[in-house]
């Protein structure tokens, strides 16, 4: 481990000398992540991107990309673009990145099952805003909004996210 790693456990996250409460998947942290299991995968992920809603927040870092109205994330294992950013209209199952709620106002992308996605291993593991303290995700890592902005402003592409149960 290095000082710049983001360490995530079921009890919280540690980054750059600070400790943050966070939420993980309802299935806990698992070494055997599968599609739809609600688990957050154990191991080492790397930050691959940073997306934000320009109509709601300022970019947290110079390398952040805006989320547009037609931006989607493919979550359909049968889609040739499975586990990738796609644009509407899209004929496969997907998740809207520009949501009505505020969960995806800021999204940190990771390399979970990416860039070459394997069917059944699960789609995106994002870092995003939590619904409320302690409320589990479907496998992502979620933070209090101000903590997420602080963390995102200090991440770099390639930053390691170390997940252990």
N, C-alpha and C positions, 0 to 999 in steps of 0.2 A: 504494500500500500504506500501511496505517497500523500503528501500534505494536500494536494489538489484533488484527491478522489472524493466523491460523494458516497458516503457509506450509509446504506439503508438497512434497517432491521425492523421487525414488527414493533419495536418500542420507539422508533423515531429515526431521524437522519442526522448525520454529522457532516459538516462541510466548512472548510476554512476556519476551523476552531470554534464554530458555533453549532449548537444542537437545535433541531427543529422537530416539532411534532409532525407526523405525516400519516396518511392512510395508505394502505396497500390493498391488494385484492382480497375478496371475501374468502378465497381458498388459501390464504396465507402465502408464504414464500415457498415455492416448490422447485425441486430439482427435476421434476418430470412434467413441465408445462405442456398442456394440451389445449386445443381450441375449445373455448366455452367453459373451461374449468374454473374461471374466476380467480386463478392463482397469479401471483407475481413471480416471474422466474428467478431462481437463484443464479448466482454467477456474476459475471462482469459484462455490463452493457457499456456502450460508448455513445456519447451525444453526437448526433448526426445533423441536427437542424433545430431551428428555433423559429416558431411562428407566433404571430400576435394579431389581434384585431385592431387595425388602425383607427377604427371609429370609436374605440373604447379605451385604449391605452396607448401610451407612447412606446416606441420600440425599446426593449430593455437592454439591447446591445446593438452595435453597428451592423452585425451580421444577421440580425433577425429579418425574416421575410413576412410581409403582410398576408393575412388570410383573406382571400377574395370571396365574393358571394357564391361562386361556383366550385369552390375547393371542397373536395371529398377525400375520404380515405377508404380504399377498397378493403372490405373484410370478408370477401367471398373466396374461399379456397379454389373455386372453379374459374376464377377470373385470371386471365393472363397477367393482369396488373395487381394481383393479390398483394396486400400489405404495402401498397405504394400510394402516394398522392395522385389523385385523378381529378378530372374536371367533369362537371355536369354538362350535358346529360350523360349518365353512365348506366349501362344496362345491367350491371351486376349489383349485388348487395354492397352497401357502403355506409359510411358514417359521415354526416355533414360536419365539417370543421367550423363553419360559421353558424353557430347554434344560437337559439333564442335565449338560453340561459347563459351564465357567465363561465361555465366550466372550461371552455376552450378559448377564453380571451387570450391566454398565453399557453403555448404548448411546446414542450421540449420533446423533440423526436429522438428515439434511440435506435440502435441497430439490431433490436430483437427481431430475429427471423427476417433479416433484411441485409443486403439488397436482393439476394436470391431466396425467396420465401419457399419454405417447405409446407405443403398442405398438412393441416392437422397440428402444426406446432404453435398456432396462435398468431393473430395479427398484432398490430402495434401495441407496444408498451410505451405509453407517453408519460411525461410528468405534466400535471395540470392542476388546476385549482380544485380544492375539495368541496364537497357539498356542505359538509359540516364536520366538526372534529369527530374523529373516530368512525365516520361512516365509510364502509369499505367501497372499493372500486371494483371494476370487472377484471382487474389485473394491473392497472396502471398505478403510478405513485402520485399521490395528491397532497398538496400543501395549502396552508392558509395563504390567501392572495398576496399579502405583503411579503411573506417569506419566499413565495415562488418568484416574485419579481426580484428580490434581493439575490436569490440563488441564480436565476437566469442571467442577471447582469454580470455575473462573475464566471459563468461557464464559458467554455470554449469548445469548438468542434473537437471531438476526440476525448473530452473529459470522461474519465471512467466513473461509472456508477456501479458500486459493488453491493450486491444484494445477498444477505445471509440471514437464515432463519435462526 
